[in-house]
Amino acid sequence: MVKHVVMFSGGIGSWATAKLVAQEHGTDNLYLVFSDVKGSNESPHVGEDEDTYKFIDAAVANIGGHYIYLNHGKDIWEVFKEGNFLGNSRFASCSRELKQKPARQWLENNCKPEETIVYVGIDWTETHRLTAIVKNYLPYTAKAPLTEPPYRDKDELIDWAKQEGLPIPRLYGMGFPHNNCGGGCVRAGQAQFKKLLQIMPDRYAVWEAKEQEVRDHLGKDVSILNDRRGGGPRKPLTLKDFRDRVAKESIDELDFGSCGCFFEDDNGS
């Protein structure tokens, strides 16, 4: 019997993916794998947004199948310190250590490649990532149902979830493009961090302080964001400096970055 394993992020895309898989294959051999990033930290400002867990509970009840909860026991900031590297848009070690590795280990311990299909929640706007995703999941077969017709955008997926009676994660209503890491992400761009600063200043302050802790630990001038003004090489732009910049001048309002924690693509994300 084939096992159908959905990499379940707590976002609308992974819910819709799991829903489609359940509709096609049933739920007896459906597994929803969620890798938490909060470790042992109970702070609402470290890890996933607290509303994410409410959505996951409701989504699992709506879909059915077997819910698999994984927790590495560390948060992203502990990963950065231990690895002596601050995650950024080009390489997110937090994704690799807290999402990809635990999920891969669970796969290898519980699923035979020849009897398993793995599903990821990218949609048709990210089809260019699929070739690398399929390659990286080998010898398992990987699929992304939302890259296939009928094509739905995120608003349509949210409407679908509402019709199913699900509580929509609040970050979407606040204008965040995804529901990961509480509105922050080392892959996020300037527009997203501006939104986090304006809407959740307390959470932004924690990210700012944690970034500085890692900088002090490394003894290096590194940052999550980059200063790209004036062309030339990228320069570090700390969250503290970015907060000051937002108060004084305009920033790139379209730079939301990208997020894809359960897989790696050609850019290492």
C-alpha positions as YAML, in Angstrom:
chain: A
units: angstrom
residues:
- id: 1
  name: MET
  ca: [0.00, 0.00, 0.00]
- id: 2
  name: VAL
  ca: [1.41, 3.39, -1.02]
- id: 3
  name: LYS
  ca: [2.01, 5.94, 1.71]
- id: 4
  name: HIS
  ca: [1.12, 9.52, 0.87]
- id: 5
  name: VAL
  ca: [3.25, 11.94, 2.91]
- id: 6
  name: VAL
  ca: [2.49, 15.67, 2.87]
- id: 7
  name: MET
  ca: [5.12, 18.08, 4.15]
- id: 8
  name: PHE
  ca: [2.73, 20.10, 6.27]
- id: 9
  name: SER
  ca: [3.93, 23.64, 7.05]
- id: 10
  name: GLY
  ca: [0.83, 25.13, 8.63]
- id: 11
  name: GLY
  ca: [0.27, 27.32, 5.59]
- id: 12
  name: ILE
  ca: [-2.68, 27.44, 3.22]
- id: 13
  name: GLY
  ca: [-0.73, 25.74, 0.42]
- id: 14
  name: SER
  ca: [0.13, 22.65, 2.42]
- id: 15
  name: TRP
  ca: [-3.47, 22.38, 3.66]
- id: 16
  name: ALA
  ca: [-4.81, 22.55, 0.08]
- id: 17
  name: THR
  ca: [-2.20, 20.03, -1.07]
- id: 18
  name: ALA
  ca: [-3.15, 17.60, 1.68]
- id: 19
  name: LYS
  ca: [-6.84, 18.12, 0.94]
- id: 20
  name: LEU
  ca: [-6.33, 17.24, -2.73]
- id: 21
  name: VAL
  ca: [-4.30, 14.15, -1.84]
- id: 22
  name: ALA
  ca: [-6.98, 13.02, 0.62]
- id: 23
  name: GLN
  ca: [-9.69, 13.48, -1.99]
- id: 24
  name: GLU
  ca: [-7.79, 11.38, -4.53]
- id: 25
  name: HIS
  ca: [-6.26, 8.69, -2.33]
- id: 26
  name: GLY
  ca: [-8.24, 8.67, 0.91]
- id: 27
  name: THR
  ca: [-6.80, 9.09, 4.39]
- id: 28
  name: ASP
  ca: [-5.88, 5.58, 5.57]
- id: 29
  name: ASN
  ca: [-2.31, 6.00, 4.35]
- id: 30
  name: LEU
  ca: [-2.10, 9.79, 4.47]
- id: 31
  name: TYR
  ca: [0.55, 11.35, 6.72]
- id: 32
  name: LEU
  ca: [0.78, 15.05, 7.54]
- id: 33
  name: VAL
  ca: [4.31, 15.84, 8.72]
- id: 34
  name: PHE
  ca: [4.78, 19.11, 10.61]
- id: 35
  name: SER
  ca: [8.28, 20.11, 11.80]
- id: 36
  name: ASP
  ca: [8.10, 22.77, 14.51]
- id: 37
  name: VAL
  ca: [10.82, 25.44, 14.77]
- id: 38
  name: LYS
  ca: [10.22, 26.70, 18.30]
- id: 39
  name: GLY
  ca: [12.29, 24.03, 20.04]
- id: 40
  name: SER
  ca: [11.69, 24.15, 23.77]
- id: 41
  name: ASN
  ca: [11.05, 27.91, 23.68]
- id: 42
  name: GLU
  ca: [7.52, 28.85, 24.74]
- id: 43
  name: SER
  ca: [7.78, 32.53, 23.81]
- id: 44
  name: PRO
  ca: [5.08, 33.64, 21.32]
- id: 45
  name: HIS
  ca: [7.77, 35.75, 19.64]
- id: 46
  name: VAL
  ca: [10.10, 32.84, 18.82]
- id: 47
  name: GLY
  ca: [9.05, 30.25, 16.25]
- id: 48
  name: GLU
  ca: [5.65, 29.93, 14.65]
- id: 49
  name: ASP
  ca: [2.85, 32.39, 15.24]
- id: 50
  name: GLU
  ca: [0.60, 31.10, 18.02]
- id: 51
  name: ASP
  ca: [-2.34, 31.18, 15.61]
- id: 52
  name: THR
  ca: [-0.59, 28.60, 13.42]
- id: 53
  name: TYR
  ca: [-1.19, 25.82, 15.91]
- id: 54
  name: LYS
  ca: [-4.92, 26.56, 15.98]
- id: 55
  name: PHE
  ca: [-5.00, 26.34, 12.20]
- id: 56
  name: ILE
  ca: [-3.06, 23.08, 12.18]
- id: 57
  name: ASP
  ca: [-5.42, 21.46, 14.69]
- id: 58
  name: ALA
  ca: [-8.43, 22.51, 12.62]
- id: 59
  name: ALA
  ca: [-6.75, 21.53, 9.33]
- id: 60
  name: VAL
  ca: [-5.85, 18.05, 10.57]
- id: 61
  name: ALA
  ca: [-9.42, 17.52, 11.76]
- id: 62
  name: ASN
  ca: [-10.70, 18.71, 8.39]
- id: 63
  name: ILE
  ca: [-8.37, 16.55, 6.29]
- id: 64
  name: GLY
  ca: [-8.02, 13.37, 8.32]
- id: 65
  name: GLY
  ca: [-5.07, 11.01, 8.09]
- id: 66
  name: HIS
  ca: [-2.17, 10.65, 10.50]
- id: 67
  name: TYR
  ca: [-0.63, 13.79, 12.01]
- id: 68
  name: ILE
  ca: [3.12, 13.56, 12.64]
- id: 69
  name: TYR
  ca: [4.59, 16.24, 14.92]
- id: 70
  name: LEU
  ca: [8.37, 16.69, 14.87]
- id: 71
  name: ASN
  ca: [10.46, 19.02, 17.04]
- id: 72
  name: HIS
  ca: [14.24, 19.15, 16.88]
- id: 73
  name: GLY
  ca: [14.37, 20.75, 20.33]
- id: 74
  name: LYS
  ca: [16.08, 23.94, 19.16]
- id: 75
  name: ASP
  ca: [14.90, 27.26, 17.78]
- id: 76
  name: ILE
  ca: [16.41, 29.03, 14.79]
- id: 77
  name: TRP
  ca: [18.67, 31.25, 16.88]
- id: 78
  name: GLU
  ca: [20.24, 28.26, 18.60]
- id: 79
  name: VAL
  ca: [20.89, 26.74, 15.19]
- id: 80
  name: PHE
  ca: [22.63, 29.91, 14.01]
- id: 81
  name: LYS
  ca: [24.87, 30.08, 17.08]
- id: 82
  name: GLU
  ca: [25.79, 26.41, 16.98]
- id: 83
  name: GLY
  ca: [26.48, 26.54, 13.27]
- id: 84
  name: ASN
  ca: [28.38, 29.83, 13.50]
- id: 85
  name: PHE
  ca: [26.30, 31.23, 10.66]
- id: 86
  name: LEU
  ca: [23.45, 33.73, 10.53]
- id: 87
  name: GLY
  ca: [20.77, 32.58, 8.08]
- id: 88
  name: ASN
  ca: [19.89, 34.85, 5.19]
- id: 89
  name: SER
  ca: [18.09, 34.84, 1.84]
- id: 90
  name: ARG
  ca: [20.84, 32.82, 0.18]
- id: 91
  name: PHE
  ca: [21.16, 30.09, 2.79]
- id: 92
  name: ALA
  ca: [18.75, 29.27, 5.59]
- id: 93
  name: SER
  ca: [20.40, 26.71, 7.85]
- id: 94
  name: CYS
  ca: [17.34, 26.90, 10.11]
- id: 95
  name: SER
  ca: [15.20, 25.35, 7.37]
- id: 96
  name: ARG
  ca: [17.71, 22.60, 6.78]
- id: 97
  name: GLU
  ca: [18.24, 21.73, 10.44]
- id: 98
  name: LEU
  ca: [14.73, 22.21, 11.84]
- id: 99
  name: LYS
  ca: [12.48, 21.35, 8.89]
- id: 100
  name: GLN
  ca: [14.24, 19.31, 6.23]
- id: 101
  name: LYS
  ca: [16.47, 17.02, 8.29]
- id: 102
  name: PRO
  ca: [13.83, 15.93, 10.86]
- id: 103
  name: ALA
  ca: [11.31, 15.31, 8.09]
- id: 104
  name: ARG
  ca: [13.83, 13.37, 6.00]
- id: 105
  name: GLN
  ca: [14.84, 11.28, 8.99]
- id: 106
  name: TRP
  ca: [11.19, 10.46, 9.69]
- id: 107
  name: LEU
  ca: [10.73, 9.49, 6.05]
- id: 108
  name: GLU
  ca: [13.74, 7.19, 6.04]
- id: 109
  name: ASN
  ca: [12.76, 5.59, 9.34]
- id: 110
  name: ASN
  ca: [9.12, 5.01, 8.44]
- id: 111
  name: CYS
  ca: [8.68, 4.88, 4.67]
- id: 112
  name: LYS
  ca: [10.14, 2.77, 1.89]
- id: 113
  name: PRO
  ca: [10.96, 4.87, -1.18]
- id: 114
  name: GLU
  ca: [9.30, 2.44, -3.57]
- id: 115
  name: GLU
  ca: [6.08, 2.59, -1.53]
- id: 116
  name: THR
  ca: [5.93, 6.33, -0.80]
- id: 117
  name: ILE
  ca: [4.94, 9.56, -2.54]
- id: 118
  name: VAL
  ca: [5.96, 12.86, -0.93]
- id: 119
  name: TYR
  ca: [3.92, 16.01, -1.56]
- id: 120
  name: VAL
  ca: [4.97, 19.65, -1.16]
- id: 121
  name: GLY
  ca: [2.77, 22.73, -1.11]
- id: 122
  name: ILE
  ca: [4.25, 24.90, -3.85]
- id: 123
  name: ASP
  ca: [1.75, 26.23, -6.39]
- id: 124
  name: TRP
  ca: [1.74, 26.98, -10.13]
- id: 125
  name: THR
  ca: [3.67, 30.23, -9.63]
- id: 126
  name: GLU
  ca: [6.61, 28.18, -8.31]
- id: 127
  name: THR
  ca: [6.68, 25.43, -10.93]
- id: 128
  name: HIS
  ca: [10.27, 26.38, -11.75]
- id: 129
  name: ARG
  ca: [11.30, 24.93, -8.38]
- id: 130
  name: LEU
  ca: [9.78, 21.51, -9.01]
- id: 131
  name: THR
  ca: [12.66, 19.92, -10.94]
- id: 132
  name: ALA
  ca: [15.12, 20.55, -8.11]
- id: 133
  name: ILE
  ca: [12.58, 19.47, -5.48]
- id: 134
  name: VAL
  ca: [11.99, 16.16, -7.26]
- id: 135
  name: LYS
  ca: [15.74, 15.60, -7.49]
- id: 136
  name: ASN
  ca: [16.37, 16.42, -3.84]
- id: 137
  name: TYR
  ca: [13.72, 13.98, -2.60]
- id: 138
  name: LEU
  ca: [15.16, 11.02, -4.48]
- id: 139
  name: PRO
  ca: [14.87, 8.06, -4.11]
- id: 140
  name: TYR
  ca: [11.36, 9.10, -3.00]
- id: 141
  name: THR
  ca: [8.84, 10.28, -5.59]
- id: 142
  name: ALA
  ca: [7.87, 13.92, -5.01]
- id: 143
  name: LYS
  ca: [4.82, 15.72, -6.38]
- id: 144
  name: ALA
  ca: [3.23, 19.16, -6.07]
- id: 145
  name: PRO
  ca: [-0.50, 18.97, -6.90]
- id: 146
  name: LEU
  ca: [-0.99, 22.74, -6.82]
- id: 147
  name: THR
  ca: [1.35, 23.13, -9.81]
- id: 148
  name: GLU
  ca: [-1.20, 21.22, -11.91]
- id: 149
  name: PRO
  ca: [-4.59, 22.33, -13.29]
- id: 150
  name: PRO
  ca: [-6.97, 23.65, -12.16]
- id: 151
  name: TYR
  ca: [-4.68, 26.49, -11.12]
- id: 152
  name: ARG
  ca: [-5.66, 28.35, -7.95]
- id: 153
  name: ASP
  ca: [-4.07, 31.46, -6.46]
- id: 154
  name: LYS
  ca: [-3.63, 31.98, -2.74]
- id: 155
  name: ASP
  ca: [-6.85, 33.96, -2.36]
- id: 156
  name: GLU
  ca: [-8.78, 31.12, -3.96]
- id: 157
  name: LEU
  ca: [-7.17, 28.62, -1.59]
- id: 158
  name: ILE
  ca: [-8.09, 30.81, 1.38]
- id: 159
  name: ASP
  ca: [-11.68, 31.05, 0.13]
- id: 160
  name: TRP
  ca: [-11.75, 27.26, -0.20]
- id: 161
  name: ALA
  ca: [-10.52, 26.85, 3.37]
- id: 162
  name: LYS
  ca: [-13.18, 29.29, 4.59]
- id: 163
  name: GLN
  ca: [-15.84, 27.25, 2.82]
- id: 164
  name: GLU
  ca: [-14.54, 24.23, 4.71]
- id: 165
  name: GLY
  ca: [-15.07, 26.14, 7.96]
- id: 166
  name: LEU
  ca: [-11.39, 26.54, 8.82]
- id: 167
  name: PRO
  ca: [-10.02, 29.47, 10.85]
- id: 168
  name: ILE
  ca: [-7.66, 31.26, 8.47]
- id: 169
  name: PRO
  ca: [-4.21, 32.03, 9.95]
- id: 170
  name: ARG
  ca: [-4.24, 35.67, 10.99]
- id: 171
  name: LEU
  ca: [-0.94, 36.49, 9.28]
- id: 172
  name: TYR
  ca: [-2.65, 36.24, 5.88]
- id: 173
  name: GLY
  ca: [-5.24, 38.79, 6.96]
- id: 174
  name: MET
  ca: [-2.41, 41.07, 8.07]
- id: 175
  name: GLY
  ca: [-0.92, 40.96, 4.58]
- id: 176
  name: PHE
  ca: [1.96, 38.55, 5.16]
- id: 177
  name: PRO
  ca: [2.68, 36.31, 2.16]
- id: 178
  name: HIS
  ca: [3.10, 33.14, 4.22]
- id: 179
  name: ASN
  ca: [2.31, 31.71, 7.64]
- id: 180
  name: ASN
  ca: [5.81, 30.67, 8.70]
- id: 181
  name: CYS
  ca: [8.01, 31.78, 11.60]
- id: 182
  name: GLY
  ca: [5.52, 34.22, 13.05]
- id: 183
  name: GLY
  ca: [5.74, 36.73, 10.22]
- id: 184
  name: GLY
  ca: [9.53, 36.83, 10.15]
- id: 185
  name: CYS
  ca: [11.90, 34.70, 8.11]
- id: 186
  name: VAL
  ca: [15.59, 34.92, 7.28]
- id: 187
  name: ARG
  ca: [14.54, 34.63, 3.64]
- id: 188
  name: ALA
  ca: [12.11, 37.52, 3.97]
- id: 189
  name: GLY
  ca: [12.77, 40.82, 2.26]
- id: 190
  name: GLN
  ca: [12.55, 44.45, 3.33]
- id: 191
  name: ALA
  ca: [8.80, 44.76, 2.69]
- id: 192
  name: GLN
  ca: [8.02, 41.87, 5.00]
- id: 193
  name: PHE
  ca: [10.22, 43.10, 7.82]
- id: 194
  name: LYS
  ca: [8.68, 46.55, 7.51]
- id: 195
  name: LYS
  ca: [5.26, 44.94, 7.90]
- id: 196
  name: LEU
  ca: [6.47, 42.97, 10.92]
- id: 197
  name: LEU
  ca: [7.84, 46.17, 12.47]
- id: 198
  name: GLN
  ca: [4.62, 48.09, 11.92]
- id: 199
  name: ILE
  ca: [2.12, 45.39, 12.84]
- id: 200
  name: MET
  ca: [4.01, 43.39, 15.48]
- id: 201
  name: PRO
  ca: [6.67, 45.72, 16.91]
- id: 202
  name: ASP
  ca: [7.26, 43.49, 19.95]
- id: 203
  name: ARG
  ca: [8.00, 40.52, 17.71]
- id: 204
  name: TYR
  ca: [10.24, 42.65, 15.52]
- id: 205
  name: ALA
  ca: [12.14, 43.76, 18.64]
- id: 206
  name: VAL
  ca: [12.83, 40.12, 19.51]
- id: 207
  name: TRP
  ca: [14.14, 39.43, 16.01]
- id: 208
  name: GLU
  ca: [16.29, 42.54, 16.24]
- id: 209
  name: ALA
  ca: [17.73, 41.49, 19.61]
- id: 210
  name: LYS
  ca: [18.28, 37.89, 18.53]
- id: 211
  name: GLU
  ca: [20.07, 38.98, 15.36]
- id: 212
  name: GLN
  ca: [22.39, 41.12, 17.50]
- id: 213
  name: GLU
  ca: [23.02, 38.17, 19.84]
- id: 214
  name: VAL
  ca: [24.20, 36.09, 16.88]
- id: 215
  name: ARG
  ca: [26.34, 38.96, 15.58]
- id: 216
  name: ASP
  ca: [27.98, 39.27, 18.99]
- id: 217
  name: HIS
  ca: [28.46, 35.50, 19.17]
- id: 218
  name: LEU
  ca: [30.13, 35.42, 15.76]
- id: 219
  name: GLY
  ca: [32.04, 38.65, 16.16]
- id: 220
  name: LYS
  ca: [31.18, 39.50, 12.56]
- id: 221
  name: ASP
  ca: [29.31, 42.25, 10.74]
- id: 222
  name: VAL
  ca: [26.60, 40.02, 9.32]
- id: 223
  name: SER
  ca: [22.85, 40.52, 8.96]
- id: 224
  name: ILE
  ca: [19.66, 38.95, 7.69]
- id: 225
  name: LEU
  ca: [18.91, 41.84, 5.30]
- id: 226
  name: ASN
  ca: [21.22, 43.47, 2.78]
- id: 227
  name: ASP
  ca: [21.69, 47.09, 1.81]
- id: 228
  name: ARG
  ca: [21.51, 47.19, -1.99]
- id: 229
  name: ARG
  ca: [21.36, 50.94, -2.46]
- id: 230
  name: GLY
  ca: [23.72, 52.47, -4.98]
- id: 231
  name: GLY
  ca: [24.57, 49.21, -6.69]
- id: 232
  name: GLY
  ca: [27.82, 47.40, -6.10]
- id: 233
  name: PRO
  ca: [28.39, 44.62, -3.56]
- id: 234
  name: ARG
  ca: [25.72, 43.91, -0.97]
- id: 235
  name: LYS
  ca: [26.34, 45.39, 2.44]
- id: 236
  name: PRO
  ca: [24.97, 44.21, 5.79]
- id: 237
  name: LEU
  ca: [21.78, 45.91, 6.96]
- id: 238
  name: THR
  ca: [20.93, 44.95, 10.52]
- id: 239
  name: LEU
  ca: [17.36, 44.93, 11.74]
- id: 240
  name: LYS
  ca: [18.27, 47.79, 14.09]
- id: 241
  name: ASP
  ca: [19.56, 49.90, 11.18]
- id: 242
  name: PHE
  ca: [16.59, 48.87, 9.08]
- id: 243
  name: ARG
  ca: [14.18, 50.06, 11.80]
- id: 244
  name: ASP
  ca: [15.90, 53.44, 11.76]
- id: 245
  name: ARG
  ca: [15.79, 53.55, 7.96]
- id: 246
  name: VAL
  ca: [12.06, 52.81, 7.82]
- id: 247
  name: ALA
  ca: [11.45, 55.81, 10.09]
- id: 248
  name: LYS
  ca: [13.36, 58.13, 7.78]
- id: 249
  name: GLU
  ca: [13.04, 56.98, 4.19]
- id: 250
  name: SER
  ca: [11.32, 54.65, 1.74]
- id: 251
  name: ILE
  ca: [12.30, 51.02, 1.24]
- id: 252
  name: ASP
  ca: [11.61, 48.41, -1.42]
- id: 253
  name: GLU
  ca: [7.89, 47.80, -0.85]
- id: 254
  name: LEU
  ca: [7.85, 44.82, -3.23]
- id: 255
  name: ASP
  ca: [10.72, 42.92, -1.63]
- id: 256
  name: PHE
  ca: [8.95, 40.17, 0.32]
- id: 257
  name: GLY
  ca: [11.59, 37.53, -0.37]
- id: 258
  name: SER
  ca: [10.59, 33.88, -0.54]
- id: 259
  name: CYS
  ca: [10.04, 30.92, 1.75]
- id: 260
  name: GLY
  ca: [10.16, 27.18, 1.20]
- id: 261
  name: CYS
  ca: [11.24, 25.45, 4.36]
- id: 262
  name: PHE
  ca: [10.44, 21.83, 3.53]
- id: 263
  name: PHE
  ca: [12.60, 21.59, 0.44]
- id: 264
  name: GLU
  ca: [15.69, 22.89, -1.29]
- id: 265
  name: ASP
  ca: [15.68, 24.41, -4.73]
- id: 266
  name: ASP
  ca: [18.40, 25.53, -7.10]
- id: 267
  name: ASN
  ca: [19.22, 28.47, -4.85]
- id: 268
  name: GLY
  ca: [19.62, 26.34, -1.76]
- id: 269
  name: SER
  ca: [16.27, 27.36, -0.29]
...
